[in-house]
Amino acid sequence: MSTDPRWDHLLLDVGLATLLDNGKPYGAVEHGAIGWRDGRIAFAGPMAELAGEPHALARHVESLPGAWVTPGLIDCHTHLVFGGERAQEFEQRLEGASYEEIARAGGGIVSSVRATRAASEDELLRQSLPRAKALLADGVTTLEIKSGYGLEPDTERRMLRVARRIGEELGVAVRTSFLGLHALPPEYAGRRDEYVALVCDIMLPSLAEEELVDAVDAFCEGIGFTAEETRRLFDKATSLGLPVKLHAEQLSDLGGTALVAGYGGLSADHLEWTSDEGVRAMAEAGTVAVLLPGAYYALRDTRPPPIEAFRRHGVDMAVATDLNPGTSPLLSLRMAMGMACTLFRLTPEEALRGATVNAARALGLEDDRGTLAAGKRADLAVWNLRHLPELCYWIGGNLLRESWLGGERVVLSA
């Protein structure tokens, strides 16, 4: 830690999308400045309110006229670590096969399980790093990464270790979710109770003891796990002091949103079939609705999540890529934001809030990041924009000028 009382860095002549309640859309501050010290924001506001000359305030000063600064983007739902790919299933879906038909024929999640089990830890890291770098290159500074393609102790452990290594190697903040109840592994066909017991009584306690788990997730669906099996897992997670979240109501309504809300869950994700009862339960519990338009797009779904109900009941909406090999091979959170606008009719401001402040809340990190405010972690994305809606308006392309992680400029090697 420096003994120099000045800030480490100060950006001048920028627009700030603070996402704070200052009476303006996006919490915008035009003709703004943002400075930080020791990885934390020290000032974010109008240049006219700086308490002195810039070079007296900070050791390094940059003027970036015309740029907009947002909080670093937060991808709060990914399956980024996996072996292989599933491009052939993409073809099969285009030829008329449904997601459920592919899964029941031995494809889907189980095919990724085979490829992931066959990969060493170093090989999984080698395959996964480019995916993480692609997200960072588009403004992401915090990532959630799930397990769930191992479905046995050793491979689940490898996946979570690789997730931690990605954070160490790239400097990105990584939050891990244990997704042992993702699919029934083939070797447990006809022995569901035994597998659920393995996940709840052996895998989760062991991985939690090794500090590899930040949250616990499950796939509560007809082709996944029942509400009762999910409760058994969540009871164990609660006893271990771990927060929960849930893949809920993607393909049918099994009451998953109300279930996870009953545990005070961080989030319910997908939500295409969520009922008004489930929405009310989420609102009461403060559970975030995580929208995943990449999967909706890839599966050519036609039933969107109940956006108006979320708005009406005051449920915070996050947006994430759901990056995975089968149903959302999406490498851009900004693209997910644009999809959420086009497919789900979010406003661009709702989409940006969904990938920052609400995504932080979906990971339990709202006190540390997601807005531009003094004391928050200096995770920033600097964009070449004239207007903030351009973040969702442009389909593809490189809008990111630079990004900062904990006050350190991001430099991504090839």
N, C-alpha and C positions, 0 to 999 in steps of 0.2 A: 504494500500500500504506500502510495506516494505521500511525502511530507509537504509537498507543494499544495497550498490551500486552493489553488485554482482548479477549475474543472479540467478533466482530461481533454474534452473535445466540445466544440460548439459549432452548430450548423446555423447559418444565417440566411435570410431572404428566402425562406421556404414557407409553403403552406403546411399547416398541421391538421391532420384529421385526428383529433384527440379522442373522439368518441366519448367525451364527457358531456354532461348536461350543461351547456353554456347558452342554450336558447337558439343555437344554429344547427342546421343539418350537419351530420357527421361530427358535431362538436368542433366545427372548423375554426381555425385561426389563420387568417391571411396575414402576409407580411410577418411571419412568425420566426421563432428561434427555438432551438432545443439544445440543451447542454447536459453532459453527464460526467460523473466522477465515480471511480471505483465500481463501474458496472451498473450504476443506478442513475436514473434521471434526476438531475438537480433543478432543471428549469425547463418548462415547456409553455410558451405563451407568446404574446406579441413582442416584437423586437423593441418596441417603445417602452416596454416594462423591464428591460434588462437593467440591472442595478449598477452599471458601469460600462466602461469601454470594453469591447469584446476581448481584446488581447490582455486586458487586466483581469478578465474573468476566467479565461481558459488558455491552456498551453497550446492547443491546436484549434485554429479557427478556419472554417470553410464557408464560402458564400456559394449557394446553389440556387440562383434565381430561377424561378419557374418550376422547381421541383416540389412534389408533395411528399410529406412524410406521414406514414401510418404506423401503428404498432406492427411489429413483425407478425406475419400470419401464423396461425396455429391450426395444424391439421389434427383434429381430435378423434379421428377414427380411421386407422389404416391397418392393413394386414401386410405390411411392407416386406417382412421377412418370410420368404418361401423359396422352395426349389422348383426349377422348371418353369413352364408356362402352359396355358391352355387355349392356344389359338385355334386348335381344331374344334373345340367346343363352340367357339364363336361361329365357325362355319356351320356346325350342326344346328345352332339356334336359328341361323339365317335360313336353313333348309326346313325349319318347322318344328324342331324338337324343343320342348319346354325345359326350363331349369330343373323342374322336378323329375322329368323323364331322364334327363342326362344324369342326374344324381342317383336315381334308382338303378341305372344301368352300370354303375361303377365309376362314373365320371364325377364331375363336380369336386367338392371338397376332398373326397377320398383320393382322387387322382393327384391332387397337390400333396396329400399326406404321403403317398408313395415316393414322390420325388424329393420331398423334404427329409423324410427318414433316410434316404440314400445319400444325402449330402453331409459332409463333415462341417464342423463349425466354421472353419476357414473358408470352405466353399460357399456356405450360406452367406457369410459376410461379403465375399467377392461378388456374389450375384445381387445382393441387396444394396450395397453401397451406391451403385449408379442410380437406383430408384430414389434413394434418400437425397442424393445430390441434385437430381432433377427437381425435387420439391423445394430444396433450398434455393436453387437458382431462380425460382419464381416467387421468392419472398417469404418462404416458411422459415420460422425460427424455433418452433416447438412442434414436436411430433409425438403422437401416441402410436405405439406399435403393439399389436396383439400376437399372442401365440395362437395355437389352435390347428396347426398343420402337422403336429407331431402325434398327438393323441396317445402318447405313452411317455413315461417319465423322462427318459434320456433326451428324446427329440424336443419335447416341450422345454426342457432346460436349455438345450442348445439354442433354440429360437430366442429365448429371453436373454441369454448371454450375448447373442449377436446384437439384439436390440440395444443392450447396454454398451456394447463395443462401438456401435454406430454413433452413439452420443459422444463417446470418448474420442473417436477418430475425427469426427466432423465438428465437434464443439457444440452441436445442436442439443437443446434440451429434449430428452426422451422420457416419456412416461410409458410404462409397460402395463398391459392388461393380460391376465391369464384367462385364456378361452378354452379350457379343457373340454367343456360341454359345447363343442362346435359341431361335431358329427360323431356317430357311433363307428368306431374302427371296425374293419371287417372281421378281425379275429374275435370280436365280442358279439357277433351276430347271435341273437337269441339269448344273450346274457347282459341285457341292459343294466340290470341292478348291480351286477358286478363291476361294470365300467363306471357307473355313477359313484359307487363306493370308492373305487380307485382314485377318481378325480377328487372327491371330497375329503377322503380320509388319509390319502397317501400323497398324491401329487401336490395339492394346494398347500398343505402344512409344510411340506419339505421345501417347496420353492419360496414360500413366504419366509421361512427361516433363513434361507440364503439371500434374502433381500432382493429377489428378482421380480417381485410382484408389487405394483403400485395400486392396482384395482383388479376386480374380478368381473368377468363378462360371461355370457352364455347366449346360445342361439335357441330361443324359445319359439319353436315352429313345429308343424306337423312332420317335416322331414328332419327336424332337429330334436329338441328335448321338451318334455312336458312342463307345465307350470309347477307341478309337484316336484319334479326332478330339479328344476331351477331353484325352488325354495330351499331344497336340501343344500344346494351349493351356497346360496346366499346366507343361510344360517351359519354355515361353516365360516364363510368370509367375515360375517359380522363378529363371530367369536374371536377371530384373529385380528380384528380392528381394521379390516380392509374395506374400502368403499366398493360399491357395486354399480354396474351399468348393464344394459341388456339390448341385444338384437331383438326387436319386438315388432310384431305386426307387419312384417314385410310381405308375407304371402297370405296371411289369414289373421283373424282376431282370436287369440287365445288368452286375452286379458293380460298380456305381458306388461303393458304400460302401467296399469294399476298395480301389478305385482311389484315392479321395480320401484315405483313411487312409494309403495308401502314400506320399503326398506330405506326410504330417504335417498334413493339412488341418484348418482351424479347425472345420468342421462338415460334416455331411451332412444334407440337409433333405428332408422328406416321409417316405420310408422305409417305406411300407406293405408293400412286397414284399421287404424286406431279409432276407437269409438269416442263419443263425447264424454262418456264416463271416464275413459282413460285419460282424456285431456284434462278433465277437472281434477283427477287425482294427481297428475303431474303438476298442475298449477298450485295445488295445495302443498305439495312436497317440495316445490322449487326444483323439480327434475327438468333438465334441459332436453328439448327435442332436437336431436341431431339429424339433419336432413342429408340424404346421400343421393344426389341426383345422378351421379355416375352409374350406379347400379340400375336406377330407374331407366336411364337412357340405354344402357347396354342390353337390358332385358326387354326393351321396348314395352315397358309397362304403360298402362293407361289410367291407373287410379293414383292420383297424387296424394301426398299426405294432407291432412285437414288444416291447411294453412290458416284459413279464416277462423277456425275454432281456436287454434293456438293464439292468434292475435286477440280474439274476443276474451279469452280466459287469462291472457297475460303470461303465456308460456314462452320463455326465452327460446329462440331458435338458433342453433349452430349449423354450420355448413362444413362438410368434410369430404375428402376424396373417396373414402372407402377403398383405397388402393388395394387391389387383390388380383390374383391371376385369372379368375374365372368370370366375375360379373362386374368388375369395375377396374379395368387396367388403365387407370387415370393418373397421370403424372403431374398434374397441375391443379393446385388448390384454387388458383384464380379462375381456371376453366370451370371448376365445380361451382364457384360463385356465379359465373355467367349462366351456367345451366340452371342453377336455382332460380335465377331471375326469369329465364325463358320458359322453363318447364313448370316451375312451381309458382311463378308470378311474385316472387319476392321483389322488393325494391332494391336498387343497388346499395342503399345505405343498410338495409336489413342484411343483405348478403355480406357486406364488409363487417358489420357487427357480428354476424354469424361465424366469420373466420378469425375473429379477434376476441372481443370481450366475452361473447357468449361461448365461444370455443374454450376460452380459459376457464369459464365457470363449469363447463362440461368435464374438465379435468381437475377441478378443485384448485385451480391456480389463479382465481380472479383477484386475490390480494397481491399478486406478484407481477402480473403482466396482463396484456390485453387492451390497455388504454395508455395514452401518453400523459403521464402525471408524475409529479415529483415523488420520488421514493420507489417507483416501479422499476423493474429490471429494464435496462437500456437495450431492449430488443426492438429494432427499428427496420422498416423497409422504406427506401427512398425511391420514388417513382418518377419517371418522365411522363408527366400528365399535364394537361391544361385544366381538366375537370375530373373530379373524383369518380363519377359514374363510368369513366373510361376503363376502370379496373374490371368492370363486368361487360362493358360494351365491346371491346376488342376480343375477337375469337382467336386466341393464339397470339404469337408475336412476343417480343421481349420488351416489357415495359419497365423492368426493374433496373434502376441505376446502380444501387448498392444496398447492402444490408449489413446490419450490425447485430451481434449476439453478445449480450452482456457487456456492451460497450466496445467490443472488438470487431473490427471490420472483417466480414466474411470473405475468405479467399478459397475458392474451390479449385482443386487440381483436376486435371483431366481424368 
